[in-house]
Structures are given as structure tokens and as C-alpha cells.
């Protein structure tokens, strides 16, 4: 991994956060530390990785992160003159998050043993909300499937935070 990020200790400060974001990991990577912050940014560490699987915990953590960002920026969008600045910043942040979110959704569908092309359903108005809700509550396929190893099995069997082998 790049940077000075120690995965076993997790994210303790902004320097750890930026080091973690710089270190790209494979689609089947399971972190050693299993807290909200680690899982909320995990999809950024798997930026543009379409292979592998992502469990519910990673998907729900990322969804909650986006909700928190929206709730943080929303009050500022109601204030005249300031709304332009915060609107541009929020829009830029969301624009940069689109690829990570799409690839996370693809990996989440892979966890359900469904083709990643099902992600297109997320772009249909109202149906997209239902798809997101569905992905948050439905457990993934138990055991290995055609898209990789079961993330939950790795958490219970191997707590080292190392890349899962596909042997």
C-alpha cells in the first residue's frame, strides 16, 4: 500500500484518513479494523475496482456517509450568497464520488451474485431509492460465488486485513 497508513490501527486523524484514501486496494480487500470510518471510506480505496464483492456493512457505511454530507451542507444551501459557494463545493464533492459509488454498487450486486449491469436500475427515478434500500437489507450470497470470496467469511476466519486469495 502507498502512504504511511497502518490498516491495523485504523483512522485516528486526518493524516491517517488521507493516507488511507491514497492507498488503493483490490476489490476483495477486507480491512483489519472494522469501524464505521474504515468502512465508510473503503469504497474510495477501491475506486474504479469493478471486480470482487462488497458487503452490506461497506454499502450501508458509504450510504450513511453521503447522507451525513448532505445533512451537513443542506443548511448552508438555504443562506443567500453562501449557498453558491457551498452548492459548488457540495456539487464538486458529489461529482467526484460518482465513480466510487457506481463501482461500490456493482460490487454490492456481485455480493448478491447478480451482474454488475443491474446497477443501471439505480438511475431510474424512485426505483433507484428502492434498489439502494434493497442493497442495504438483503444479505449477500453465502460462500464464494462467481465474483469472488464471501466478505463475511473473511471477517470471521481471517482478521488480518490482508487481501483474500482466490484459491
C-alpha positions in Angstrom: 0.0 0.0 0.0 1.0 3.6 -0.6 1.4 6.2 2.1 2.0 5.7 5.8 -1.3 4.2 6.6 -1.3 1.4 9.1 -4.5 -0.6 8.4 -4.5 -2.4 11.8 -4.7 0.8 13.7 -7.5 2.3 11.5 -8.1 6.0 11.0 -7.2 8.1 14.0 -6.7 11.6 12.5 -6.8 13.5 9.2 -3.3 12.3 8.2 -4.4 8.7 8.5 -7.6 9.5 6.5 -5.6 11.0 3.6 -3.0 8.2 3.7 -5.8 5.6 3.7 -7.5 7.3 0.7 -4.2 7.3 -1.2 -3.8 3.6 -0.8 -5.7 1.7 -3.4 -6.8 -1.9 -2.6 -8.3 -4.8 -4.6 -12.0 -5.4 -4.8 -11.8 -8.3 -2.4 -9.8 -6.5 0.2 -11.1 -6.7 3.8 -9.8 -4.2 6.3 -8.3 -5.2 9.6 -10.1 -2.6 11.7 -13.9 -2.8 11.3 -15.3 0.5 12.4 -17.6 2.9 10.7 -15.0 5.3 9.3 -12.9 2.5 7.9 -15.9 1.0 6.0 -17.3 4.5 5.0 -14.1 5.3 3.1 -13.4 1.7 1.9 -15.2 2.3 -1.4 -12.9 5.2 -2.1 -9.9 2.9 -1.5 -11.5 0.6 -4.1 -12.0 3.5 -6.5 -12.8 2.1 -10.0 -12.4 -1.5 -8.9 -15.3 -3.5 -10.5 -14.1 -6.9 -9.5 -14.8 -8.5 -6.2 -17.6 -8.2 -3.7 -18.7 -5.5 -1.2 -20.8 -6.5 1.8 -23.7 -4.7 3.4 -21.6 -3.1 6.1 -19.4 -1.3 3.4 -22.5 -0.3 1.4 -24.5 1.0 4.4 -21.5 2.9 5.8 -21.0 4.6 2.4 -24.7 5.4 2.2 -24.6 6.9 5.7 -21.6 9.0 4.8 -23.4 10.5 1.8 -26.4 11.2 4.0 -24.2 12.9 6.6 -22.6 15.0 3.9 -26.0 16.1 2.6 -27.2 17.0 6.1 -24.0 19.0 6.7 -24.3 21.0 3.5 -28.1 21.4 3.4 -28.4 24.3 5.9 -25.8 26.3 4.1 -27.7 25.9 0.8 -30.6 27.9 2.3 -28.5 31.0 3.1 -28.3 33.6 0.3 -24.8 34.2 -1.2 -23.3 31.4 0.9 -25.4 28.9 -0.9 -23.5 29.4 -4.1 -20.1 28.6 -2.6 -21.4 25.6 -0.6 -23.5 24.4 -3.5 -20.4 24.4 -5.7 -18.3 22.6 -3.1 -21.0 20.0 -2.4 -21.6 19.5 -6.1 -17.9 19.0 -6.7 -17.7 16.5 -3.9 -20.7 14.6 -5.1 -19.3 14.6 -8.7 -16.0 13.2 -7.5 -17.9 10.5 -5.6 -19.9 9.2 -8.6 -17.3 6.7 -9.9 -16.7 5.3 -6.4 -20.4 5.0 -5.7 -21.1 3.2 -9.0 -18.3 0.7 -8.5 -19.4 0.1 -4.9 -23.0 -0.7 -6.2 -21.5 -3.0 -8.9 -19.6 -4.9 -6.2 -22.6 -5.0 -3.9 -24.6 -6.6 -6.8 -21.7 -9.0 -7.2 -22.2 -9.9 -3.5 -25.7 -10.9 -4.4 -24.4 -13.0 -7.3 -26.1 -10.6 -9.8 -24.4 -9.0 -12.8 -23.0 -5.5 -12.2 -25.1 -4.2 -15.1 -28.0 -4.3 -12.6 -26.5 -1.0 -11.3 -28.3 0.7 -14.2 -31.5 0.3 -12.2 -30.2 2.8 -9.7 -30.5 5.6 -12.3 -34.3 5.2 -12.7 -36.2 7.7 -10.6 -37.8 6.3 -7.5 -36.6 2.8 -8.4 -33.1 3.9 -7.6 -34.1 4.6 -4.0 -35.7 1.1 -3.8 -32.6 -0.5 -5.2 -30.4 1.2 -2.7 -32.8 0.2 0.2 -32.8 -3.4 -1.2 -29.0 -3.5 -1.3 -28.8 -2.3 2.3 -31.0 -5.0 3.7 -30.6 -8.1 1.6 -27.6 -10.3 2.8 -25.2 -11.4 0.1 -24.6 -14.9 -1.2 -23.1 -17.2 1.5 -19.7 -18.6 0.5 -17.8 -17.9 -2.7 -19.6 -17.0 -5.9 -18.5 -16.3 -9.4 -17.5 -12.8 -8.4 -15.1 -13.7 -5.5 -14.9 -14.7 -1.9 -17.6 -14.0 0.7 -16.6 -10.9 2.6 -18.4 -12.1 5.8 -16.4 -15.3 5.8 -13.2 -13.3 5.8 -14.2 -11.3 8.8 -14.8 -14.4 10.9 -12.0 -16.6 9.6 -9.2 -14.1 8.8 -8.9 -10.9 10.9 -5.6 -9.8 9.5 -6.9 -7.3 6.9 -5.0 -8.9 4.1 -6.1 -9.4 0.6 -8.2 -12.5 0.2 -6.7 -15.1 -2.2 -9.0 -16.6 -4.8 -7.5 -20.1 -4.5 
